């Protein structure tokens, strides 16, 4: 059972690291030149990040390492589930959009959920980089970080993959659909 301090027990840390290691080893194409022992050491030194990775895992994101940032010395994890994470669908874009709905409000928004989880929504560039590692969102779609000028006018952006092509679309930020969620990124 998680506590309100947003940390896992030592047993939960070990279990999550084991899950991440298995996923890392099964998907070497996502991180060709990275070594698991270095990633594990980084995770063990940053246990607060394990809580966020556990949230990603528990909502169906299947987080995996996709890159190493040489400037910051951090490993970058993205949600790598085949479809938009099941536990993060049927949400509008942000709190402002949620409050703007007069009726049939969703339970949450993508931006708020990501913040609560300690992760960031993927940008368009990150989403397209993810799609270079496999085929994602062939039946679903995912909200992405929306530029302020678009959001100010009431819109929000989302992406998916259809016809072997990554598409960028727009929608009213207050809209939500059973097949639209969001993917996150975490730097460790």
C-alpha positions as CSV (number, residue, x, y, z in Angstrom):
1,X,0.0,0.0,0.0
2,X,1.4,3.4,-1.0
3,X,1.5,6.2,1.6
4,X,0.9,9.9,1.1
5,X,4.7,10.7,1.1
6,X,4.9,9.5,-2.5
7,X,7.5,6.8,-1.8
8,X,7.6,3.1,-2.1
9,X,8.6,0.5,0.5
10,X,12.0,-1.2,0.0
11,X,10.2,-4.3,-1.2
12,X,8.1,-2.3,-3.7
13,X,11.3,-0.6,-5.0
14,X,12.9,-4.0,-5.6
15,X,9.8,-5.4,-7.3
16,X,9.5,-2.3,-9.6
17,X,13.2,-2.4,-10.5
18,X,12.8,-6.1,-11.4
19,X,9.9,-5.3,-13.7
20,X,11.8,-2.4,-15.4
21,X,14.9,-4.7,-15.8
22,X,12.8,-7.4,-17.6
23,X,11.2,-4.8,-19.9
24,X,14.7,-3.2,-20.6
25,X,16.1,-6.6,-21.6
26,X,13.1,-7.5,-23.8
27,X,13.3,-4.2,-25.7
28,X,16.9,-3.5,-26.4
29,X,16.0,-1.7,-29.6
30,X,14.8,1.2,-27.5
31,X,18.2,1.8,-25.8
32,X,20.9,0.1,-27.8
33,X,24.0,1.7,-26.1
34,X,22.8,1.8,-22.5
35,X,23.7,-0.5,-19.7
36,X,21.2,-1.7,-17.1
37,X,23.6,-1.7,-14.2
38,X,24.1,2.1,-14.6
39,X,20.4,2.7,-14.9
40,X,19.7,0.6,-11.8
41,X,22.3,2.4,-9.8
42,X,20.6,5.7,-10.8
43,X,17.2,4.4,-9.8
44,X,18.5,3.2,-6.4
45,X,20.0,6.6,-5.8
46,X,16.8,8.4,-6.7
47,X,14.0,6.4,-5.0
48,X,11.6,9.3,-5.2
49,X,11.6,8.8,-8.9
50,X,10.6,5.2,-8.4
51,X,7.3,6.3,-7.0
52,X,6.6,8.2,-10.3
53,X,7.7,5.2,-12.3
54,X,5.4,3.0,-10.2
55,X,2.5,5.4,-11.0
56,X,3.3,5.1,-14.7
57,X,3.4,1.3,-14.4
58,X,0.1,1.1,-12.3
59,X,-1.8,3.2,-14.9
60,X,-0.7,0.9,-17.7
61,X,2.1,3.0,-19.2
62,X,4.8,0.3,-19.2
63,X,7.7,2.8,-18.7
64,X,11.0,2.0,-20.3
65,X,14.3,3.8,-20.8
66,X,14.5,5.5,-24.2
67,X,17.5,7.8,-24.0
68,X,20.4,9.1,-21.9
69,X,20.8,12.9,-21.6
70,X,24.6,13.5,-21.6
71,X,24.2,17.1,-20.5
72,X,22.2,16.3,-17.4
73,X,23.5,12.8,-16.8
74,X,19.9,11.6,-16.6
75,X,18.1,8.6,-18.1
76,X,14.8,9.3,-19.8
77,X,11.8,7.1,-19.4
78,X,8.7,7.2,-21.7
79,X,5.5,5.3,-21.5
80,X,6.0,2.5,-24.0
81,X,2.6,0.7,-23.8
82,X,1.3,-0.2,-27.3
83,X,-1.8,1.9,-26.7
84,X,-2.3,5.1,-24.7
85,X,-2.2,4.0,-21.0
86,X,-5.5,2.5,-20.0
87,X,-5.5,4.1,-16.5
88,X,-5.1,7.6,-18.0
89,X,-7.8,7.7,-20.7
90,X,-11.1,9.7,-20.8
91,X,-9.5,12.9,-19.5
92,X,-9.6,16.4,-20.9
93,X,-6.4,18.3,-21.4
94,X,-6.0,20.5,-18.3
95,X,-7.7,21.8,-15.2
96,X,-9.0,24.9,-17.0
97,X,-10.7,22.7,-19.6
98,X,-12.1,20.5,-16.8
99,X,-13.6,23.5,-15.0
100,X,-15.0,24.8,-18.3
101,X,-17.2,21.7,-18.8
102,X,-20.7,22.4,-17.7
103,X,-21.8,18.8,-17.6
104,X,-20.5,15.3,-18.1
105,X,-17.1,16.2,-16.6
106,X,-14.3,13.6,-16.8
107,X,-12.7,12.7,-13.5
108,X,-9.5,14.4,-14.2
109,X,-7.3,16.1,-16.8
110,X,-4.1,14.9,-18.5
111,X,-2.0,17.9,-17.2
112,X,-3.1,17.4,-13.6
113,X,-2.7,13.7,-13.6
114,X,0.8,14.0,-15.0
115,X,1.7,16.6,-12.3
116,X,0.3,14.4,-9.6
117,X,2.4,11.5,-10.9
118,X,5.6,13.6,-11.1
119,X,5.9,13.2,-14.9
120,X,5.6,15.4,-17.9
121,X,3.3,15.0,-20.9
122,X,5.3,14.1,-24.1
123,X,6.0,17.0,-26.5
124,X,5.4,16.5,-30.2
125,X,9.1,16.0,-30.7
126,X,9.2,13.3,-28.0
127,X,6.1,11.6,-29.3
128,X,7.6,11.4,-32.8
129,X,10.9,10.0,-31.3
130,X,8.9,7.4,-29.4
131,X,7.3,6.3,-32.7
132,X,10.8,5.7,-34.1
133,X,11.2,2.9,-31.5
134,X,8.0,1.1,-32.4
135,X,4.4,1.5,-33.4
136,X,2.3,3.1,-30.7
137,X,-1.3,4.4,-30.5
138,X,-2.6,2.5,-33.5
139,X,-6.1,2.3,-31.9
140,X,-5.8,5.1,-29.4
141,X,-4.5,8.7,-29.2
142,X,-2.5,10.7,-26.7
143,X,-2.7,14.3,-25.6
144,X,0.7,16.1,-25.9
145,X,2.1,19.3,-24.5
146,X,0.2,22.1,-26.2
147,X,1.8,25.5,-27.0
148,X,0.4,28.4,-24.9
149,X,-0.8,30.3,-27.9
150,X,-3.0,27.4,-29.0
151,X,-4.2,26.6,-25.5
152,X,-5.1,30.3,-24.9
153,X,-7.6,30.0,-27.8
154,X,-9.2,26.9,-26.2
155,X,-7.4,24.2,-28.2
156,X,-5.1,21.3,-27.3
157,X,-3.0,18.9,-29.4
158,X,-2.9,15.1,-29.6
159,X,-1.2,12.5,-31.7
160,X,-1.7,9.0,-32.9
161,X,-0.4,6.6,-35.5
162,X,-2.5,5.6,-38.5
163,X,-1.6,4.3,-42.0
164,X,2.0,3.9,-40.8
165,X,2.2,7.7,-40.2
166,X,2.2,9.8,-37.1
167,X,-0.5,12.4,-37.1
168,X,-0.8,15.6,-35.1
169,X,-4.4,16.9,-34.5
170,X,-6.2,19.5,-32.5
171,X,-9.4,19.4,-30.4
172,X,-11.1,21.5,-27.9
173,X,-9.1,21.1,-24.6
174,X,-12.3,20.2,-22.8
175,X,-13.0,17.2,-25.0
176,X,-12.3,13.7,-23.8
177,X,-12.7,10.2,-25.3
178,X,-12.4,6.7,-24.1
179,X,-9.6,6.1,-26.6
180,X,-7.6,9.2,-25.7
181,X,-5.2,9.4,-22.8
182,X,-1.6,10.7,-22.4
183,X,1.9,9.4,-22.4
184,X,4.5,10.7,-19.9
185,X,8.2,11.3,-19.7
186,X,10.4,11.1,-16.6
187,X,14.1,12.0,-16.2
188,X,16.1,10.0,-13.6
